Amino acid sequence: MKKPLLTTVTAAAIALTIVIPLHVLNPSVVQADVQQGKPDYKNRDEIPAKYKWNLDDMYKSKTSWEADVKKAENLSAEFKNKYQGKLAKSAAELSNALKDYALLSAVSERVYVYAHLSFDVSQSNSSLQALTNRAEKMTAAVSANTAWFQPEIVKLPTVTIEGFLRNKMMTPYHYFVRDMIRTKAHTLSKEEEELIAKLSPLTDTGSNVYAMLAKDVKFPMIENSDGKKVSLNRTNFISYMESKDRNVRKLAYETYYQTLEKFQDSFSQSLAAQVKGHNIGAEVRHYPSALDAAITSNNLPSKVYDQLIASVNKGLPLMHRYMELKKKLLGVNELHMYDMYTPIVAANHTYISFENAKNMILEGLKPLGKDYIAILKQAFDNRWIDVYSTDDKATGAYQWGSYDKHPYLLLNYQGTKDDVSTIAHELGHAVNSYLSDKKQNYLNSSYATFTAEVASTLNESLIWNSEYKNAKTKSEKMYLLNQRLENFRTTLFRQTQFAEFEKKIHELDQKGEPLNAETFKKMYGDINRKYYGKVMKTDGEIPMEWARIPHFYNHNFYVYQYATSFAASAALSKQITEEGTPAVNRVKGFLSAGGSTDPISILKGAGVDLSTSKPIDQAMEVFKDTLDEMEKLVNEK
């Protein structure tokens, strides 16, 4: 069983580098890039050992790893022979089966994780590729030998299951079993399930068509600020949106969306296929809607989704205020969507050494207590982290590990402010994993995506608090304030905007309304105008943005979790600042909870009840306070 492979969008990843124009601040605050002291390692051998993770903590030798590969395969075969068709015998039989299932899962997880961690830092190494291939083969064998397990538990009569759960032997597995059987009413007959399984390859058709279409669409060349012809594509589009030359970003914006519009019917058919597939699947399984089907799989009430949209809509006047401020700082007569990413506050791009980043994080996360800091020091000092980039290293950043070993963090550290935030983010996941593994049994240790990002973005919020507290100049404060405002815009507001669009297009289909390009454009354009307010000039291009957002095609009601996690972490950060130890103790309980109960209850124990509007309202208070402070500094003489 994999722990969450955390490469999702983080606040650090979407935070923008912002620059204040010279008419707002003293020109002396504008600072050039300084990359002095930045290491340049050509290959992995050149990197000092202290900056490379130590996988010997998992396996001392290839021989011991191979022994566990065989052990996992043998345990899974024994598990099938020993328990298949026998789970109804007694509570003792089911309890023993769950215990053995956890054991074989832990072994196979460790084997799989070790192979992939080894490969991810040396992807040109053919022997390590062979290692991952062997791990994949083992995983397939284990899956084949255990595929019967959950269906057999689910098929047990309710009276039998309830009787078993009253036995003390089953106490450690209560939530795990209840989580299996809670969707029993939506499980179909054997024949129906087999038919759905045969049709399942068709469910990804819309997503696959979108992937090919997005890859094949070619954009015309555009002129840069030097008058040279340059390429425009999906990868570099945002870099043009960040250009200080307004003509460049306007040209890139119009060219990009006008090109997408030429393929609008193909994009719309792809998206419509996904929506219809979600709705048909929900109907077949007797859910009231596709939203209910998606939310229920995460053991959440659908009101969480609706409450998020309602609460963010209530806070839109604050967003509109921010847009007014943005227009003022840019010094433009009209604010357009292509102005959203352009820098408005100067940042210091001086290289931050990894040692300095470490000290910034240890200082910034002190509010979480000495025991939390002690875990971070273990991560830094005991080589849990692989720091620097090489040509054949996996890109991005993530935290991963196996139950009975410590977590590992993969970075590609470049010494930027965002990189410091990324370290803090992934360490949040690491401590969540570490404490959950210590506190929970294997089957209760893995946390839901809904709670996972709270642990990581809370760290980012606390690091921000520390940086702002230590900021000495007006320019530093302006940079940090606008960084936070942009994090709110791009995460809480923008992801909720996406969530609202996704919900409404599914509802249109459920009502029998046609789904086509014009429908999607009108819906998206209306929602975008609502979120950005009257100060934003209505452009003809932005209604096509739905064709640029891969989450609409690749996931089913997923993006709302970015917004709820961000709001929860903002609320928890505020509580820690205002309450101190009581709030910290609640957070530590959440970090140790793993998946021992439903996500709403876990976060409620931490101090945020996402079935109500309170956490979103608290996050909006943080946004308002930040906006107030930013406006105050801007208006200072």
C-alpha positions in Angstrom: 0.0 0.0 0.0 1.5 3.3 -1.0 1.6 6.3 1.2 0.3 9.4 -0.6 2.9 10.4 -3.3 2.8 14.2 -2.5 3.5 16.0 -5.7 0.3 18.0 -5.7 0.1 21.7 -6.2 1.5 23.4 -3.1 1.2 27.0 -2.0 4.9 27.3 -2.6 4.5 26.0 -6.1 1.8 28.4 -7.0 3.1 31.4 -5.1 4.1 34.2 -7.5 7.3 36.2 -7.5 6.0 39.8 -7.2 7.6 43.2 -7.9 6.5 46.6 -6.7 6.8 49.3 -9.4 9.4 52.1 -8.7 6.7 54.7 -8.2 5.4 52.8 -5.1 8.7 52.1 -3.4 12.2 53.5 -3.4 14.1 52.2 -6.4 16.9 51.0 -4.2 14.7 48.0 -3.1 14.9 46.4 -6.5 17.5 43.7 -6.2 19.2 41.7 -8.9 19.6 37.9 -8.9 22.5 36.8 -6.8 23.5 33.2 -7.2 26.8 33.2 -5.4 27.6 30.0 -3.6 25.1 28.0 -5.5 26.6 24.5 -6.0 26.7 23.0 -9.5 26.9 19.2 -9.2 27.4 17.4 -12.5 26.5 14.0 -11.3 25.4 12.2 -8.1 28.9 11.1 -7.1 29.9 14.8 -6.7 27.2 15.5 -4.1 28.3 15.1 -0.5 26.7 12.2 1.3 24.9 14.5 3.8 22.8 15.9 1.0 21.7 12.4 -0.2 19.1 10.2 1.4 20.3 7.0 3.1 18.3 4.1 1.8 20.4 1.7 3.9 17.9 2.5 6.6 15.5 0.4 4.6 17.7 -2.3 3.2 21.4 -2.9 3.9 21.9 -4.9 0.7 20.2 -6.0 -2.5 20.1 -9.5 -1.1 18.0 -8.5 1.8 15.7 -6.6 -0.5 15.3 -9.6 -2.8 14.5 -11.8 0.2 11.6 -9.5 1.0 10.4 -9.5 -2.6 10.0 -13.3 -2.3 8.6 -13.0 1.2 5.8 -10.7 0.0 4.9 -13.0 -2.9 4.9 -16.0 -0.6 2.9 -14.3 2.1 0.3 -13.2 -0.4 -0.1 -16.7 -1.8 -0.3 -18.2 1.7 -2.9 -15.5 2.6 -5.1 -16.5 -0.3 -4.9 -20.2 0.5 -5.5 -19.7 4.2 -8.4 -17.3 4.2 -10.3 -17.1 0.9 -13.9 -18.3 1.4 -13.4 -18.6 5.2 -13.9 -15.0 6.5 -17.5 -15.7 7.7 -16.3 -18.4 10.1 -15.6 -16.2 13.1 -14.4 -12.9 14.5 -11.1 -14.6 15.3 -10.7 -15.8 11.6 -11.4 -12.3 10.3 -9.1 -10.7 12.9 -6.2 -13.0 12.0 -6.8 -12.3 8.3 -6.6 -8.6 8.8 -3.4 -9.0 10.9 -1.8 -11.1 8.2 -3.0 -8.7 5.5 -1.4 -5.8 7.3 1.9 -7.8 7.6 2.1 -8.7 3.9 1.1 -5.2 2.8 3.8 -3.6 5.0 6.5 -5.9 3.5 5.3 -5.4 -0.1 5.1 -1.6 0.5 8.7 -1.4 1.8 9.9 -3.4 -1.2 8.1 -1.2 -3.7 9.1 2.1 -2.1 12.8 1.2 -1.8 12.9 0.3 -5.5 11.3 3.5 -6.7 13.2 5.7 -4.3 16.4 4.1 -5.6 15.4 4.7 -9.2 14.1 8.3 -8.8 17.6 9.6 -8.0 19.3 7.8 -10.8 16.8 7.2 -13.6 19.5 6.5 -16.3 20.7 3.5 -14.3 19.4 0.3 -16.0 19.9 -1.9 -13.0 17.7 0.3 -10.9 15.1 0.3 -13.7 15.2 -3.5 -13.4 14.7 -3.1 -9.7 11.5 -1.2 -10.2 10.3 -3.7 -12.8 10.8 -6.5 -10.3 8.9 -4.5 -7.7 6.0 -3.9 -10.1 5.9 -7.6 -10.9 5.7 -8.4 -7.1 3.0 -5.8 -6.7 0.9 -7.4 -9.4 1.3 -10.8 -7.8 0.3 -9.5 -4.4 -2.7 -7.7 -5.9 -3.8 -10.8 -7.7 -3.6 -12.9 -4.5 -5.5 -10.3 -2.4 -8.1 -8.9 -4.8 -10.8 -11.1 -3.4 -10.3 -9.9 0.2 -12.3 -6.6 0.3 -15.2 -8.0 -1.9 -15.5 -11.0 0.5 -15.7 -8.8 3.5 -18.3 -6.5 1.9 -20.4 -9.5 0.9 -20.7 -10.7 4.5 -24.2 -10.1 5.9 -24.5 -6.9 8.0 -25.6 -8.8 11.1 -22.5 -11.0 10.8 -20.1 -8.0 10.4 -21.7 -6.2 13.3 -21.4 -9.3 15.5 -17.7 -9.6 14.6 -17.0 -6.0 15.4 -18.4 -6.4 18.9 -15.6 -8.8 19.6 -12.5 -7.3 21.3 -10.2 -9.0 18.8 -11.6 -6.7 16.1 -11.1 -3.4 18.0 -7.9 -2.4 16.1 -9.7 -2.8 12.8 -13.1 -1.2 13.5 -12.7 1.9 11.2 -10.8 0.0 8.5 -13.7 -2.6 8.2 -16.4 0.0 8.6 -14.8 2.1 5.9 -14.9 -1.0 3.6 -18.6 -1.7 4.1 -20.0 1.9 4.3 -20.5 1.9 0.5 -22.1 -1.5 0.6 -25.4 -0.1 -0.6 -23.6 1.1 -3.8 -22.0 -2.3 -4.5 -23.7 -4.1 -7.4 -24.3 -7.7 -8.1 -21.3 -9.9 -9.2 -22.5 -9.8 -12.8 -23.1 -6.1 -12.8 -19.7 -5.4 -11.3 -18.0 -7.7 -13.9 -19.8 -5.8 -16.7 -18.7 -2.4 -15.3 -15.1 -3.7 -15.0 -15.2 -4.7 -18.7 -16.5 -1.3 -19.6 -14.0 0.5 -17.4 -11.4 1.2 -20.2 -14.0 3.4 -21.8 -14.3 5.7 -18.8 -10.9 7.3 -19.5 -11.7 8.1 -23.1 -12.4 11.8 -22.5 -9.2 12.1 -20.5 -7.1 10.3 -23.0 -8.5 12.4 -25.9 -7.8 15.6 -24.0 -4.2 14.5 -23.3 -3.6 13.9 -27.0 -5.4 17.0 -28.1 -3.6 19.2 -25.6 -0.3 17.8 -26.9 -1.1 18.2 -30.6 -2.4 21.7 -30.5 0.2 24.0 -31.9 0.4 27.7 -31.1 1.6 30.5 -33.5 4.9 32.2 -32.8 4.7 35.5 -31.0 7.0 38.5 -30.6 8.8 39.0 -27.3 9.8 42.4 -25.8 12.9 42.5 -28.1 10.7 42.1 -31.2 12.0 38.5 -31.8 9.8 35.7 -32.9 9.5 33.1 -30.0 7.5 30.0 -29.5 4.3 29.8 -27.4 3.2 26.5 -25.8 1.4 25.1 -22.8 4.7 24.9 -20.8 5.9 28.5 -21.3 2.5 30.3 -21.4 2.6 31.3 -17.7 6.1 32.7 -18.1 4.8 35.1 -20.7 1.9 36.0 -18.4 4.6 37.0 -15.8 6.3 39.4 -18.4 6.8 43.0 -17.3 6.0 44.0 -20.9 2.2 44.3 -21.0 2.1 44.0 -24.8 3.9 40.6 -24.6 1.5 39.2 -22.1 -1.6 40.5 -23.9 -0.4 39.0 -27.2 0.5 35.7 -25.5 -2.9 35.6 -23.7 -5.0 36.4 -26.8 -3.0 34.1 -29.1 -3.2 31.2 -26.6 -6.9 31.3 -26.0 -7.9 32.2 -29.5 -5.9 29.1 -30.7 -7.7 26.9 -28.1 -11.0 28.3 -29.3 -10.3 26.9 -32.8 -10.5 23.4 -31.2 -13.3 24.2 -28.8 -15.7 21.6 -30.1 -13.1 18.8 -29.6 -12.2 20.0 -26.1 -15.9 20.3 -25.2 -16.7 16.8 -26.4 -13.8 15.5 -24.4 -15.0 17.3 -21.2 -18.6 16.3 -21.9 -17.6 12.6 -22.1 -16.0 12.9 -18.7 -19.0 14.6 -17.2 -21.5 12.1 -18.7 -19.3 9.2 -17.5 -19.3 10.5 -14.0 -23.1 11.0 -14.0 -23.8 7.6 -15.5 -21.5 5.9 -13.0 -23.2 7.6 -10.1 -26.7 6.7 -11.4 -25.8 3.0 -11.9 -24.4 2.8 -8.3 -27.5 4.6 -6.9 -25.9 7.9 -5.8 -28.0 11.0 -6.1 -25.2 12.8 -8.0 -21.7 12.4 -9.3 -20.6 14.8 -6.6 -22.1 12.5 -3.9 -20.4 9.5 -5.5 -17.0 11.2 -5.5 -17.3 12.7 -2.0 -18.6 9.5 -0.5 -15.5 7.6 -1.7 -13.5 10.0 0.6 -15.9 9.4 3.5 -17.0 13.0 3.5 -20.5 14.6 3.4 -21.3 16.4 0.2 -22.1 19.5 2.3 -18.4 20.1 2.7 -18.2 20.9 -1.0 -21.3 23.1 -1.0 -20.2 24.8 2.2 -16.9 25.7 0.7 -18.5 27.3 -2.4 -21.0 29.2 -0.3 -18.4 30.5 2.2 -15.9 31.6 -0.5 -18.7 33.3 -2.4 -19.5 35.2 0.8 -15.9 36.4 0.9 -15.7 37.6 -2.7 -15.9 41.3 -1.8 -12.5 40.9 -0.2 -11.2 39.3 -3.4 -12.6 42.3 -5.3 -10.8 44.7 -2.9 -7.6 42.9 -3.7 -8.2 43.3 -7.4 -8.6 47.0 -6.9 -5.3 47.1 -5.1 -3.7 45.1 -7.8 -4.9 47.6 -10.4 -3.5 50.5 -8.4 -0.1 48.9 -7.9 0.1 48.1 -11.6 -0.8 51.6 -12.5 -3.1 50.6 -15.3 -6.4 52.2 -16.5 -8.0 48.8 -17.0 -7.2 45.5 -15.2 -7.3 42.5 -17.5 -6.9 38.8 -16.8 -3.5 38.8 -18.5 -2.3 41.1 -15.7 -2.9 38.5 -13.0 0.5 36.9 -13.0 2.7 39.9 -13.7 5.1 40.9 -10.9 4.1 43.9 -8.7 6.5 43.6 -5.8 10.3 43.3 -5.9 11.8 40.1 -4.4 15.3 39.4 -3.3 16.6 36.5 -5.5 19.8 36.0 -3.5 20.7 32.3 -3.4 19.6 30.7 0.0 22.0 27.9 0.9 20.4 24.7 2.1 21.9 25.2 5.6 20.3 28.6 5.8 17.0 27.1 4.5 17.3 24.5 7.3 17.8 27.2 9.9 14.8 29.3 8.6 12.6 26.2 8.8 13.7 25.2 12.3 13.1 28.8 13.5 9.8 29.2 11.7 8.3 26.0 13.0 9.2 26.5 16.7 5.6 27.3 17.5 4.9 23.6 17.0 7.0 22.6 20.0 10.3 21.0 20.8 9.2 17.4 20.0 8.2 18.5 16.5 11.5 20.3 16.0 13.3 17.1 17.2 11.7 15.2 14.3 12.8 17.8 11.8 16.3 17.6 13.1 16.3 13.9 12.6 15.2 14.5 9.0 18.0 17.0 8.4 20.7 15.2 10.4 20.0 11.5 9.6 19.7 11.9 5.8 16.0 11.5 5.2 16.3 14.2 2.5 17.8 14.0 -1.1 18.5 17.7 -1.8 20.1 18.6 -5.1 19.3 18.1 -8.8 21.1 16.0 -11.3 20.3 15.3 -14.9 18.8 11.9 -14.3 16.9 12.7 -11.1 13.1 12.8 -10.9 11.7 16.3 -11.1 9.6 18.1 -8.5 9.4 17.2 -4.8 7.6 14.6 -2.7 7.5 12.8 0.6 7.3 9.0 0.6 8.1 6.1 2.8 7.0 2.8 4.2 5.2 2.1 7.5 8.0 0.6 9.6 10.8 3.0 8.4 11.1 6.7 8.5 9.8 9.0 5.6 12.0 10.2 2.8 11.9 13.6 1.0 13.0 14.1 -2.6 13.9 17.7 -3.5 15.4 19.5 -6.4 16.8 22.4 -4.4 17.7 25.7 -6.3 18.0 28.0 -3.3 14.8 30.2 -3.9 12.2 31.3 -1.4 9.8 28.9 -3.0 12.3 26.1 -2.4 12.4 26.9 1.3 8.6 26.7 1.4 8.7 23.4 -0.5 11.0 21.9 2.1 8.6 23.0 4.9 5.7 21.7 2.9 7.2 18.2 2.4 8.4 18.1 6.0 4.8 18.6 7.1 3.8 15.5 5.2 6.8 13.7 6.6 6.0 14.5 10.3 2.3 13.5 9.6 3.5 10.1 8.2 6.1 9.7 11.0 3.7 10.4 13.9 0.8 8.4 12.3 3.0 5.4 11.8 4.2 5.6 15.4 0.7 5.9 16.8 -1.5 3.8 14.5 -1.5 0.2 13.3 -0.7 -0.3 9.7 -4.2 -0.4 8.4 -5.1 2.9 10.2 -1.8 4.7 9.4 -2.5 6.1 5.9 -4.2 9.5 5.9 -6.7 10.8 3.4 -5.9 13.4 0.7 -8.5 15.6 2.3 -6.3 15.9 5.5 -2.8 15.4 4.0 -2.4 18.9 2.6 -3.4 20.5 5.9 -0.2 19.2 7.6 2.0 20.6 4.8 0.4 24.0 4.1 0.2 24.6 7.9 4.0 24.6 7.9 4.1 27.0 5.0 1.8 29.4 6.9 3.9 29.2 10.0 7.1 29.9 8.0 5.4 32.9 6.5 4.5 34.2 10.0 8.2 33.8 11.0 9.5 35.6 7.9 7.0 38.5 8.3 7.8 38.9 12.0 11.6 39.1 11.1 11.1 41.4 8.0 13.0 44.7 8.5 12.2 46.7 5.5 9.0 47.9 3.8 10.0 46.1 0.6 10.4 42.7 2.5 7.0 43.2 4.1 5.3 44.1 0.8 6.8 41.1 -0.9 5.6 38.7 1.9 2.1 40.3 2.2 1.5 40.0 -1.6 2.9 36.5 -1.6 0.3 35.5 1.0 -2.5 37.3 -0.9 -1.5 35.5 -4.1 -1.6 32.2 -2.3 -5.1 32.9 -1.2 -6.1 34.0 -4.7 -4.6 31.0 -6.5 -5.6 28.4 -3.9 -8.7 29.3 -1.8 -10.4 31.4 -4.4 -9.3 29.9 -7.8 -9.6 26.3 -6.8 -13.1 27.0 -5.4 -13.9 28.7 -8.7 -12.9 25.5 -10.5 -14.9 23.4 -8.0 -18.0 25.6 -8.6 -17.7 25.2 -12.4 -17.2 21.5 -12.1 -20.3 21.1 -10.0 -22.5 23.2 -12.3 -21.6 21.4 -15.5 -22.4 18.0 -13.9 -25.7 19.4 -12.7 -26.5 20.7 -16.2 -25.9 17.2 -17.7 -28.0 15.6 -15.0 -30.9 17.9 -15.9 -30.5 16.8 -19.5 -29.1 20.2 -20.7 -26.7 20.0 -23.7 -23.0 20.2 -23.0 -21.1 22.0 -25.7 -18.4 24.6 -26.1 -20.9 27.5 -25.9 -22.4 26.1 -22.7 -19.0 25.7 -21.1 -17.8 29.2 -22.2 -20.9 30.9 -20.9 -20.7 29.0 -17.6 -17.0 29.6 -17.1 -17.2 33.3 -18.1 -20.0 34.0 -15.7 -18.3 32.4 -12.8 -15.0 34.1 -13.6 -16.7 37.5 -13.6 -18.3 36.8 -10.3 -15.0 35.9 -8.7 -12.9 38.8 -10.0 -15.6 41.5 -9.8 -16.4 44.7 -11.7 -12.8 46.0 -11.6 -11.7 43.2 -13.9 -12.3 44.1 -17.6 -14.3 41.3 -19.3 -12.1 39.7 -22.0 -13.4 37.6 -24.8 -10.7 35.0 -24.2 -11.1 34.0 -20.5 -14.3 31.9 -21.1 -12.0 29.4 -22.9 -9.8 28.8 -19.8 -11.8 25.6 -19.0 -9.9 24.0 -22.0 -6.6 24.7 -20.2 -7.3 23.1 -16.8 -6.3 19.4 -16.9 -8.0 18.6 -13.5 -11.4 18.9 -15.2 -10.5 16.1 -17.5 -8.2 13.9 -15.3 -9.9 14.0 -11.9 -13.4 13.8 -10.6 -14.3 16.5 -8.0 -10.8 16.8 -6.7 -9.6 20.4 -6.7 -11.9 21.5 -3.9 -9.5 19.7 -1.5 -6.7 22.2 -2.3 -9.0 25.0 -1.1 -10.3 23.2 2.0 -6.8 22.2 3.0 -5.5 25.7 2.5 -8.4 27.2 4.5 -7.9 24.6 7.3 -4.2 25.3 7.6 -4.8 29.1 7.6 -7.4 28.7 10.4 -5.0 26.4 12.4 -2.1 28.8 12.0 -4.3 31.6 13.4 -5.3 29.4 16.3 -1.7 28.5 17.1 -0.7 32.2 17.0 -3.6 33.2 19.3 -3.9 30.2 21.6 -0.4 28.7 21.7 0.0 25.3 23.5 -3.7 24.2 23.5 -3.9 24.6 19.7 -0.5 22.9 19.2 -1.6 19.9 21.2 -4.8 19.6 19.0 -2.6 19.7 15.9 -0.3 17.0 17.2 -3.4 14.8 17.8 -4.4 15.4 14.1 -0.8 14.6 12.9 -0.9 11.3 14.8 -4.4 10.2 13.7 -3.5 8.8 10.3 -6.7 7.3 8.9 -8.0 6.1 12.2 -11.4 7.7 11.6 -13.2 9.8 9.0 -11.3 13.0 7.8 -13.9 15.4 9.1 -13.6 14.0 12.6 -9.8 14.1 12.5 -9.7 17.8 11.5 -12.5 18.6 14.0 -10.2 17.2 16.7 -7.5 19.6 15.5 -9.8 22.6 15.8 -11.4 23.0 12.3 -14.8 21.7 11.5 -15.1 21.8 7.7 -18.7 20.7 7.8 -19.3 24.3 8.9 -18.3 27.7 7.5 -16.1 28.6 10.5 -12.7 27.5 9.1 -13.4 29.2 5.8 -14.5 32.3 7.7 -11.3 32.2 9.8 -9.2 31.9 6.7 -11.1 34.9 5.2 -10.2 36.9 8.4 -6.5 36.1 7.7 -7.0 37.2 4.1 -8.6 40.5 5.3 -5.9 41.2 7.8 -3.3 40.6 5.2 -5.1 42.9 2.7 -5.5 45.6 5.4 -1.8 45.5 6.1 -0.8 45.6 2.5 -3.1 48.6 1.8 -1.7 50.4 4.8 1.9 50.0 3.6 1.0 51.0 0.1 -0.6 54.2 1.4 2.3 55.1 3.6 4.2 58.2 2.5 
